[in-house]
Amino acid sequence: MRFMVMAITTKESEAAPPPKPEAFVAMQKYNEEAVKAGVLLAAEGLTPTSKGVRVKFSDDERTVFDGPFAESKELVAGFSIIQVKSLEEAIEWVKRAPNCSPNGEGLVEIRKLMDIEDFGEGFTPNEEVAKVKFKEVARS
């Protein structure tokens, strides 16, 4: 099973100074352990929302909003994608991660990525997309 692990931040903590160098070293060590264990598939940090945009869909109309997004209480600061056998194993890996939050308070959301079987028997994936998206699933 693949899970997306999202580091959640607030607009206040997003404006805080970046983590100290020791925090980056600790996270690199954790990520290296996850790679060696065959768990970590991807890991990325995101720029602040002040450098992002949102696109609102309303029927055929699209409206673009520049960041920062004042109405948002929680924001995604970064993410990783891990491949483990269960939600419980995903939780255990997340609990081992260092706390790199500048103020010592952190929140992580874990959500299962949908795989072919999650769409039901009638689903046939686009052949070209399936080559990329589901190649890891086929190996497990």
PyMOL commands that set and color helices and strands:
alter all, ss='L'
color gray80, all
select helices_A, chain A and resi 11-14+21-36+49-51+87-96+116-119+127-133+135-139
alter helices_A, ss='H'
color red, helices_A
select strands_A, chain A and resi 2-9+40-45+53-58+61-66+75-83+107-112
alter strands_A, ss='S'
color yellow, strands_A
deselect
rebuild
show_as cartoon
